[in-house]
Amino acid sequence: MAKRWSDLSPRARKAIVVVAGVDGALRTAALVDLRRRDAREVNGSRRLWTAALATVSSAGVVPVVYFLRGRRR
């Protein structure tokens, strides 16, 4: 049986909120960056990056991969 929010310790709740906030901020920054870049400055398909950033729950992994590998220098 899955735990309910009320069953979690205050420390676990805080960790979840912090990770979700960081993930949301990274996703937003990556989507804004992707939107402002020309397609020639992006490695891969802009549509696929947008879909991955918008839908994949990754605790910040997908936005970090985008910033490290998805942009051309």
Residue frames as a rotation matrix with the C-alpha (Angstrom) as fourth column:
MET 1
0.578 0.816 0.000 0.00
0.816 -0.578 0.000 0.00
0.000 0.000 -1.000 0.00
ALA 2
-0.149 -0.611 0.777 1.29
0.562 -0.699 -0.442 3.43
0.814 0.371 0.448 -0.91
LYS 3
-0.488 -0.083 -0.869 1.99
0.827 -0.361 -0.430 5.90
-0.278 -0.929 0.245 1.86
ARG 4
0.618 0.686 0.384 -0.15
0.729 -0.683 0.045 8.97
0.293 0.252 -0.922 2.16
TRP 5
0.041 -0.578 0.815 1.34
0.087 -0.811 -0.579 12.44
0.995 0.095 0.017 2.49
SER 6
0.523 0.259 0.812 0.24
-0.704 -0.405 0.583 12.51
0.480 -0.877 -0.030 6.11
ASP 7
0.983 -0.176 -0.048 2.12
0.178 0.867 0.465 9.25
-0.040 -0.466 0.884 6.79
LEU 8
0.333 -0.915 0.228 5.46
0.568 0.002 -0.823 10.74
0.753 0.404 0.520 5.71
SER 9
0.100 -0.407 -0.908 7.84
0.933 -0.279 0.228 12.28
-0.346 -0.870 0.351 8.19
PRO 10
0.823 0.186 -0.536 8.28
0.099 -0.977 -0.187 16.06
-0.559 0.101 -0.823 8.10
ARG 11
-0.140 -0.963 -0.230 11.82
-0.336 -0.172 0.926 15.53
-0.931 0.207 -0.299 6.80
ALA 12
-0.572 -0.010 0.820 10.58
0.626 0.641 0.444 13.36
-0.530 0.767 -0.361 3.91
ARG 13
0.539 0.830 0.145 7.87
0.771 -0.417 -0.481 15.90
-0.339 0.371 -0.865 3.06
LYS 14
0.588 -0.389 -0.709 10.41
-0.240 -0.921 0.306 18.72
-0.772 -0.010 -0.635 3.01
ALA 15
-0.503 -0.830 0.242 12.76
-0.052 0.308 0.950 16.71
-0.863 0.465 -0.198 0.77
ILE 16
-0.207 0.522 0.827 9.96
0.907 0.419 -0.037 16.00
-0.366 0.743 -0.560 -1.71
VAL 17
0.799 0.549 -0.244 8.96
0.454 -0.818 -0.354 19.67
-0.394 0.172 -0.903 -1.83
VAL 18
0.246 -0.800 -0.547 12.56
-0.378 -0.599 0.706 20.82
-0.893 0.033 -0.450 -2.32
VAL 19
-0.649 -0.495 0.578 13.28
0.269 0.561 0.783 18.29
-0.711 0.664 -0.231 -5.09
ALA 20
0.145 0.787 0.600 10.02
0.951 0.057 -0.305 19.17
-0.274 0.614 -0.740 -6.84
GLY 21
0.798 0.134 -0.587 10.86
0.111 -0.991 -0.074 22.88
-0.592 -0.007 -0.806 -6.64
VAL 22
-0.194 -0.949 -0.250 14.35
-0.356 -0.170 0.919 22.39
-0.914 0.267 -0.305 -8.05
ASP 23
-0.551 0.056 0.833 12.99
0.643 0.664 0.381 20.15
-0.532 0.746 -0.401 -10.81
GLY 24
0.517 0.839 0.169 10.32
0.787 -0.389 -0.480 22.72
-0.337 0.381 -0.861 -11.70
ALA 25
0.605 -0.365 -0.708 12.85
-0.250 -0.931 0.267 25.56
-0.756 0.016 -0.654 -11.82
LEU 26
-0.508 -0.845 0.166 15.26
-0.146 0.275 0.950 23.54
-0.849 0.458 -0.263 -13.98
ARG 27
-0.251 0.512 0.821 12.48
0.867 0.496 -0.044 22.49
-0.430 0.701 -0.569 -16.36
THR 28
0.766 0.583 -0.269 11.28
0.448 -0.785 -0.428 26.06
-0.461 0.207 -0.863 -16.71
ALA 29
0.245 -0.769 -0.590 14.78
-0.447 -0.630 0.635 27.36
-0.861 0.108 -0.498 -17.37
ALA 30
-0.660 -0.510 0.552 15.44
0.176 0.609 0.773 24.63
-0.731 0.607 -0.312 -19.93
LEU 31
0.081 0.777 0.624 12.14
0.929 0.167 -0.329 25.21
-0.360 0.606 -0.709 -21.74
VAL 32
0.806 0.146 -0.573 12.75
0.049 -0.982 -0.181 28.97
-0.590 0.118 -0.799 -21.88
ASP 33
-0.171 -0.955 -0.242 16.29
-0.424 -0.151 0.893 28.40
-0.890 0.255 -0.379 -23.17
LEU 34
-0.561 0.008 0.828 15.04
0.558 0.742 0.371 25.90
-0.611 0.670 -0.421 -25.76
ARG 35
0.500 0.850 0.164 12.33
0.750 -0.330 -0.574 28.30
-0.433 0.410 -0.803 -26.92
ARG 36
0.725 -0.247 -0.643 14.84
-0.251 -0.964 0.088 31.14
-0.642 0.098 -0.761 -27.41
ARG 37
-0.338 -0.928 0.158 17.41
-0.218 0.240 0.946 29.06
-0.916 0.286 -0.283 -29.31
ASP 38
0.126 0.239 -0.963 17.46
-0.991 -0.019 -0.134 28.60
-0.051 0.971 0.235 -33.03
ALA 39
0.929 0.325 0.176 17.02
-0.317 0.946 -0.073 24.97
-0.190 0.012 0.982 -34.13
ARG 40
0.580 -0.779 -0.238 20.63
-0.020 0.278 -0.960 24.94
0.814 0.562 0.145 -35.40
GLU 41
-0.250 -0.683 0.686 21.84
-0.722 -0.340 -0.602 25.57
0.645 -0.646 -0.408 -31.84
VAL 42
0.280 0.445 0.850 20.14
-0.879 0.475 0.041 22.47
-0.386 -0.759 0.525 -30.44
ASN 43
-0.832 -0.511 -0.218 21.46
-0.553 0.798 0.239 18.91
0.052 0.319 -0.946 -30.62
GLY 44
-0.801 0.581 0.143 18.53
0.554 0.811 -0.190 16.77
-0.226 -0.073 -0.971 -31.69
SER 45
-0.333 0.805 0.492 14.92
0.579 -0.236 0.780 17.63
0.744 0.545 -0.387 -32.26
ARG 46
-0.865 0.101 0.492 13.47
-0.372 -0.787 -0.493 20.64
0.337 -0.609 0.718 -30.46
ARG 47
0.145 0.987 -0.071 10.10
-0.721 0.154 0.676 18.83
0.678 -0.047 0.734 -30.38
LEU 48
0.331 -0.065 -0.941 11.60
0.361 0.930 0.063 15.81
0.872 -0.361 0.331 -28.62
TRP 49
-0.766 -0.628 -0.139 13.45
0.403 -0.300 -0.864 17.98
0.501 -0.718 0.483 -26.11
THR 50
-0.588 0.622 0.517 10.25
-0.692 -0.718 0.076 19.91
0.418 -0.313 0.853 -25.42
ALA 51
0.414 0.779 -0.470 8.23
-0.414 0.621 0.665 16.72
0.811 -0.081 0.580 -24.97
ALA 52
0.001 -0.495 -0.869 10.84
0.611 0.688 -0.391 15.20
0.791 -0.531 0.303 -22.66
LEU 53
-0.904 -0.394 0.166 11.17
0.145 -0.647 -0.749 18.36
0.402 -0.653 0.642 -20.57
ALA 54
-0.442 0.816 0.373 7.41
-0.790 -0.551 0.269 18.79
0.425 -0.175 0.888 -20.30
THR 55
0.499 0.817 -0.288 6.39
-0.638 0.571 0.517 15.21
0.587 -0.074 0.806 -19.55
VAL 56
0.199 -0.479 -0.855 9.21
0.334 0.853 -0.401 13.13
0.921 -0.206 0.330 -18.07
SER 57
0.890 0.068 0.451 9.35
-0.397 -0.374 0.838 13.24
0.226 -0.925 -0.306 -14.29
SER 58
0.532 -0.784 -0.320 13.07
0.358 0.550 -0.754 12.99
0.768 0.287 0.573 -13.68
ALA 59
0.770 -0.218 -0.600 13.96
0.554 -0.238 0.798 14.88
-0.316 -0.947 -0.062 -10.48
GLY 60
0.663 -0.452 -0.597 15.96
-0.387 -0.889 0.244 17.33
-0.641 0.069 -0.764 -12.58
VAL 61
-0.088 -0.769 0.633 17.89
0.303 0.585 0.753 14.82
-0.949 0.258 0.182 -14.69
VAL 62
0.282 0.243 0.928 16.38
0.945 0.098 -0.313 15.67
-0.167 0.965 -0.201 -18.09
PRO 63
0.996 0.064 0.062 16.92
0.075 -0.977 -0.200 19.44
0.048 0.204 -0.978 -17.76
VAL 64
0.410 -0.912 0.005 20.53
-0.395 -0.173 0.902 18.90
-0.822 -0.372 -0.431 -16.67
VAL 65
-0.112 -0.410 0.905 21.11
0.639 0.668 0.381 16.58
-0.761 0.621 0.187 -19.65
TYR 66
0.712 0.408 0.571 19.62
0.701 -0.462 -0.544 19.24
0.042 0.787 -0.615 -21.91
PHE 67
0.922 -0.364 -0.134 21.95
-0.327 -0.915 0.237 21.92
-0.209 -0.175 -0.962 -20.54
LEU 68
0.120 -0.946 0.303 24.99
-0.342 0.247 0.907 19.64
-0.932 -0.212 -0.294 -20.81
ARG 69
-0.611 -0.399 0.683 24.30
0.329 0.657 0.678 17.81
-0.720 0.639 -0.270 -24.09
GLY 70
0.189 0.848 0.496 21.30
0.852 0.109 -0.512 19.35
-0.488 0.519 -0.702 -25.80
ARG 71
0.887 0.105 -0.449 22.81
-0.040 -0.952 -0.302 22.72
-0.459 0.286 -0.841 -26.64
ARG 72
0.458 -0.770 0.443 25.48
0.829 0.190 -0.526 23.37
0.321 0.608 0.726 -29.21
ARG 73
0.273 -0.458 -0.846 28.24
0.608 -0.600 0.520 25.72
-0.746 -0.656 0.114 -28.21
